[in-house]
């Protein structure tokens, strides 16, 4: 028996093109269905950048570092609320007590004018040359120091209001 063949030149040109278009349409339909299934609960997702907590390190080593070098500065600390320039100071009788977290932006200064630490003098200085103590700077907004006495670690909670 003879195999069925397309005899006219038009049929030989059009039928493969239509077949290819059908395959592409079927592939598009499958991918579209997959996208619908994957994103059907997209409205339920909470987008949050950054972590809620930042483990700074061992309390004893941090206390020694602050005593030797001055406050520890985190000018680019990023948490769920975005960029938070904060500093960490210690003035307690023990390694576990007397920690404070403060904003690196003095009251009235623009966001671009943060304090920096002069390593020689261990003093905090802003872009205008004004000298500050850690206690002179405002407390960091929504950042809390957490001391784990069992592990001996210090952690910054960047979302203390959120349960």
Rosetta silent file (secondary structure, phi, psi, omega in degrees, C-alpha in Angstrom):
SEQUENCE: XXXXXXXXXXXXXXXXXXXXXXXXXXXXXXXXXXXXXXXXXXXXXXXXXXXXXXXXXXXXXXXXXXXXXXXXXXXXXXXXXXXXXXXXXXXXXXXXXXXXXXXXXXXXXXXXXXXXXXXXXXXXXXXXXXXXXXXXXXXXXXXXXXXXXXXXXXXXXXXXXXX
SCORE:     score description
SCORE:     0.000 S_00000001
   1 L     0.000  146.815  178.327    0.000    0.000    0.000 S_00000001
   2 L   -81.954  141.102  175.783    1.064    3.532   -0.686 S_00000001
   3 L   -72.557  141.370  177.001    1.679    5.865    2.233 S_00000001
   4 L   -69.429  127.829  179.260   -0.685    8.813    2.351 S_00000001
   5 L  -128.843  152.316  174.635    1.222   11.897    1.240 S_00000001
   6 L   -77.786  126.136 -173.074    0.319   15.468    0.782 S_00000001
   7 L   -94.189  -35.175 -175.642    0.239   15.998   -2.926 S_00000001
   8 L   -85.954  148.114  178.486   -0.176   19.704   -3.415 S_00000001
   9 H   -62.371  -33.835  179.321    2.715   22.088   -2.714 S_00000001
  10 H   -65.442  -45.229  179.968    0.411   24.334   -0.670 S_00000001
  11 H   -63.497  -40.588  179.166   -0.614   21.447    1.617 S_00000001
  12 H   -66.060  -24.335  179.011    3.031   20.400    2.048 S_00000001
  13 H   -88.780  -38.558 -172.333    3.871   23.970    3.158 S_00000001
  14 H   -82.610  -41.686 -175.232    0.855   24.753    5.336 S_00000001
  15 H   -60.838  -45.506  177.364    0.301   21.496    7.262 S_00000001
  16 H   -64.376  -35.601  178.731    3.747   21.444    8.999 S_00000001
  17 H   -65.916  -44.808  177.911    3.391   25.112    9.950 S_00000001
  18 H   -63.759  -38.341  176.981   -0.051   24.503   11.453 S_00000001
  19 H   -62.868  -43.393  177.653    1.307   21.451   13.303 S_00000001
  20 H   -63.398  -40.959  178.015    4.158   23.530   14.753 S_00000001
  21 H   -64.375  -36.810  178.609    1.729   26.242   15.836 S_00000001
  22 H   -65.978  -40.109  178.218   -0.435   23.616   17.550 S_00000001
  23 H   -64.939  -44.121  179.141    2.579   22.287   19.479 S_00000001
  24 H   -63.780  -41.268  178.533    3.576   25.822   20.553 S_00000001
  25 H   -64.106  -40.757  178.684   -0.026   26.596   21.636 S_00000001
  26 H   -65.171  -41.900  178.301   -0.169   23.367   23.665 S_00000001
  27 H   -63.754  -42.333  176.580    3.167   24.189   25.340 S_00000001
  28 H   -59.973  -45.454 -179.936    1.938   27.721   26.128 S_00000001
  29 H   -60.869  -42.514  178.839   -1.263   26.317   27.663 S_00000001
  30 H   -64.383  -45.914  178.840    0.661   23.885   29.865 S_00000001
  31 H   -64.882  -37.934  178.157    3.036   26.621   31.096 S_00000001
  32 H   -64.047  -44.353  177.314    0.128   28.986   31.721 S_00000001
  33 H   -61.941  -40.874  178.282   -1.670   26.359   33.827 S_00000001
  34 H   -62.594  -41.393  178.888    1.519   25.688   35.793 S_00000001
  35 H   -64.504  -39.101  178.653    1.893   29.424   36.499 S_00000001
  36 H   -63.944  -44.262 -179.132   -1.717   29.655   37.686 S_00000001
  37 H   -65.529  -42.334 -177.209   -1.254   26.708   40.056 S_00000001
  38 H   -67.780  -37.591 -173.923    2.044   28.024   41.447 S_00000001
  39 L  -100.709   12.311 -175.479    0.787   31.563   42.076 S_00000001
  40 L   -64.898  -25.567  178.287   -2.748   30.839   43.265 S_00000001
  41 L  -109.628   26.561 -175.774   -1.844   31.753   46.888 S_00000001
  42 H   -63.732  -28.458 -179.563    0.480   34.635   46.049 S_00000001
  43 H   -71.867  -19.384 -178.751   -1.652   37.145   47.984 S_00000001
  44 H   -83.871   -8.151 -175.649   -1.104   35.192   51.217 S_00000001
  45 L   -82.061  134.944  175.120    2.682   35.599   51.146 S_00000001
  46 L   -99.121  117.261  177.241    4.288   38.170   53.447 S_00000001
  47 L   -86.137  121.661  177.635    7.318   39.783   51.870 S_00000001
  48 L  -139.365  125.804  177.470    9.890   40.688   54.485 S_00000001
  49 L   -95.859  141.009  177.767   13.471   41.517   53.798 S_00000001
  50 L    84.758  166.296 -179.355   16.075   40.784   56.405 S_00000001
  51 L   -95.405  159.838  178.092   15.975   38.787   59.559 S_00000001
  52 L   -77.196  -25.117 -176.887   14.225   39.728   62.800 S_00000001
  53 E  -130.049  151.937  178.081   17.355   39.126   64.868 S_00000001
  54 E  -131.347  110.421  178.480   21.067   39.744   64.443 S_00000001
  55 E   -80.595  115.297 -175.091   23.410   37.725   66.639 S_00000001
  56 E   -80.224  -44.569  179.233   26.348   40.028   67.296 S_00000001
  57 E   154.984 -165.704 -179.806   28.601   37.622   69.185 S_00000001
  58 E   -73.940  134.716 -175.794   29.904   36.502   72.553 S_00000001
  59 H   -60.072  -42.710 -177.352   29.242   38.987   75.352 S_00000001
  60 H   -64.627  -42.128  179.646   32.720   38.703   76.898 S_00000001
  61 H   -69.490  -37.660  178.114   34.512   39.388   73.608 S_00000001
  62 H   -66.433  -41.611  178.887   32.165   42.258   72.747 S_00000001
  63 H   -63.495  -41.750  177.310   32.654   43.880   76.164 S_00000001
  64 H   -63.420  -41.249 -179.922   36.441   43.628   75.765 S_00000001
  65 H   -64.058  -42.922  179.007   36.231   45.107   72.264 S_00000001
  66 H   -65.287  -39.421  179.239   34.119   48.059   73.429 S_00000001
  67 H   -64.602  -39.827 -178.959   36.504   48.690   76.339 S_00000001
  68 H   -78.848  -43.716 -167.955   39.548   48.661   74.008 S_00000001
  69 H  -113.331   -7.025 -175.942   38.140   50.273   70.843 S_00000001
  70 L    94.906 -176.226 -176.479   34.987   52.172   71.776 S_00000001
  71 L   -57.339  152.028  177.123   31.403   51.506   70.655 S_00000001
  72 E   -93.760  127.117 -176.864   30.709   49.002   67.889 S_00000001
  73 E  -107.844  139.156  175.524   28.992   50.623   64.893 S_00000001
  74 E  -124.893   79.201 -174.474   26.656   48.958   62.397 S_00000001
  75 E   -71.135  -18.929 -177.276   26.011   51.695   59.803 S_00000001
  76 E  -122.508   29.946  179.045   24.411   49.321   57.279 S_00000001
  77 E   -66.089  125.724 -177.241   22.470   46.945   59.505 S_00000001
  78 E  -114.279  128.742  177.936   19.465   45.804   57.500 S_00000001
  79 E  -131.595 -169.626 -178.576   16.364   44.417   59.116 S_00000001
  80 L   -58.657  -27.201 -179.646   12.681   43.972   58.294 S_00000001
  81 L   -93.244    7.621  179.344   12.097   47.724   58.483 S_00000001
  82 E   103.702 -157.779 -176.509   15.000   48.513   56.148 S_00000001
  83 E   -72.167  131.959  179.105   18.380   50.081   56.817 S_00000001
  84 E  -132.896  102.987  175.780   19.087   50.856   60.453 S_00000001
  85 E   -79.342  110.020 -177.863   22.341   52.567   61.355 S_00000001
  86 E  -130.953  162.254  175.333   22.923   51.635   64.986 S_00000001
  87 E  -128.224  160.119 -177.815   25.739   51.434   67.480 S_00000001
  88 E  -127.869  124.031 -179.432   26.324   49.220   70.484 S_00000001
  89 E  -125.456  157.636 -179.839   27.911   50.491   73.700 S_00000001
  90 E  -134.854  129.435  177.629   28.663   48.891   77.056 S_00000001
  91 L  -144.708   36.682 -176.715   28.953   50.629   80.409 S_00000001
  92 L  -102.221  166.374 -179.520   27.896   47.967   82.884 S_00000001
  93 L   -71.607  -24.487  177.460   29.565   46.441   85.926 S_00000001
  94 L  -127.215  168.902  178.358   29.589   42.976   84.299 S_00000001
  95 L   -61.519  -26.068 -175.451   29.814   41.712   80.737 S_00000001
  96 L   -89.645  -13.990 -174.967   26.096   40.904   80.853 S_00000001
  97 L  -115.994  154.489  172.478   24.823   44.241   82.129 S_00000001
  98 L    85.865   20.662  177.918   24.836   47.819   80.840 S_00000001
  99 E   -84.604  141.227  174.960   24.432   47.282   77.082 S_00000001
 100 E  -140.684  144.645  176.674   22.714   49.957   75.047 S_00000001
 101 E  -113.030  132.447 -174.979   21.903   50.291   71.379 S_00000001
 102 E  -132.190  158.592  178.732   21.807   53.802   69.927 S_00000001
 103 E   -78.035  141.493  176.865   21.089   55.471   66.612 S_00000001
 104 L   -83.565   -0.811  179.741   24.087   56.622   64.570 S_00000001
 105 L  -107.793  106.698  178.091   22.064   59.613   63.391 S_00000001
 106 L   -61.128  151.194  178.932   22.071   62.474   65.878 S_00000001
 107 L   -56.726  132.816  178.624   18.799   64.346   66.291 S_00000001
 108 L    89.722  -13.281  178.726   18.434   67.004   63.601 S_00000001
 109 L   -85.562  146.860  174.880   21.037   65.511   61.258 S_00000001
 110 L   -69.155  165.187 -177.697   20.054   64.307   57.783 S_00000001
 111 L   -60.534  -23.267 -179.370   20.215   60.569   57.035 S_00000001
 112 L   -83.252   -7.171 -175.931   23.511   61.099   55.218 S_00000001
 113 L  -111.074   77.740  179.129   25.220   62.578   58.314 S_00000001
 114 L   -93.554  159.617  174.935   25.878   59.636   60.614 S_00000001
 115 L   -78.346  151.242  174.475   28.388   59.501   63.420 S_00000001
 116 E  -129.097  165.375 -176.489   31.620   57.604   62.880 S_00000001
 117 E  -102.587  124.312  172.939   34.194   56.361   65.341 S_00000001
 118 E   -82.446  111.478 -174.465   37.609   57.992   65.548 S_00000001
 119 L   -63.476  -30.271 -179.509   39.810   54.961   66.317 S_00000001
 120 L   -70.230  -47.801 -174.978   42.539   57.070   67.917 S_00000001
 121 L   -96.281  -11.861 -176.528   40.344   58.909   70.412 S_00000001
 122 L    62.255   27.630 -179.770   37.470   56.385   70.603 S_00000001
 123 E  -104.815  150.403  175.708   35.074   59.293   70.166 S_00000001
 124 E   -91.214  129.996 -176.069   31.954   59.461   68.030 S_00000001
 125 E  -134.722  136.238  178.619   31.999   62.326   65.555 S_00000001
 126 L   -92.742 -177.039 -175.858   29.391   63.425   63.003 S_00000001
 127 L   -69.093  -12.189  177.510   29.921   64.966   59.561 S_00000001
 128 L   -95.848   -0.359  179.735   29.952   68.466   61.106 S_00000001
 129 L    87.611    5.097  178.945   32.798   67.584   63.468 S_00000001
 130 L   -76.187  140.543 -178.816   30.638   67.503   66.602 S_00000001
 131 E   -97.742  138.097 -179.502   31.725   64.992   69.269 S_00000001
 132 E  -131.128  154.044  164.731   29.168   62.735   70.966 S_00000001
 133 L   -98.368  156.701  179.337   29.034   60.144   73.706 S_00000001
 134 H   -57.759  -34.450 -179.247   26.873   57.091   73.073 S_00000001
 135 H   -72.180  -18.037  178.145   24.494   58.317   75.773 S_00000001
 136 H   -78.158  -19.910 -175.576   24.056   61.654   73.917 S_00000001
 137 L   -88.797  151.302 -178.759   22.617   59.895   70.857 S_00000001
 138 L   -66.160  150.491  175.898   18.960   58.841   70.594 S_00000001
 139 E   -63.127  145.634  179.764   18.037   55.261   71.392 S_00000001
 140 L   -67.537  132.203 -178.750   17.699   53.117   68.292 S_00000001
 141 L   -70.046  123.056  175.739   14.085   52.910   67.184 S_00000001
 142 L    55.637   43.849  172.428   12.620   49.420   67.598 S_00000001
 143 L  -132.672  130.550 -176.404   15.896   47.649   68.335 S_00000001
 144 E  -128.280  139.769  176.936   16.367   45.752   71.572 S_00000001
 145 E   -84.264  130.619  176.717   19.439   44.105   73.107 S_00000001
 146 E  -121.969  124.114  178.446   18.913   40.477   74.145 S_00000001
 147 E  -107.193  123.258  174.033   21.510   38.758   76.332 S_00000001
 148 E   -98.507  101.946 -175.639   21.484   34.963   76.503 S_00000001
 149 L   -67.128  -31.846 -179.558   23.288   34.277   79.778 S_00000001
 150 L   -67.557  -45.568 -179.528   23.386   30.508   79.173 S_00000001
 151 L   -86.861  -20.636 -178.206   25.115   30.804   75.789 S_00000001
 152 L    75.086   32.203 -177.558   26.906   34.044   76.634 S_00000001
 153 E  -115.675  156.341  176.286   25.730   35.749   73.435 S_00000001
 154 E  -115.895  130.780 -178.764   24.354   39.167   72.578 S_00000001
 155 E  -129.399  144.449  173.748   21.630   39.499   69.950 S_00000001
 156 E  -102.814  123.792  176.161   19.856   42.531   68.546 S_00000001
 157 E   -91.647  116.065 -175.771   16.094   42.091   68.068 S_00000001
 158 L   -90.312   -1.657  178.337   15.122   44.276   65.099 S_00000001
 159 L  -140.098   58.934 -175.017   11.378   43.757   65.558 S_00000001
 160 L   -63.712  -21.196 -178.470   10.724   43.755   69.330 S_00000001
 161 L   -80.293  -20.241 -174.735    7.069   44.793   68.843 S_00000001
 162 L   -90.717  128.419 -178.733    6.241   41.824   66.606 S_00000001
 163 L   -84.896    0.000    0.000    5.320   38.620   68.401 S_00000001
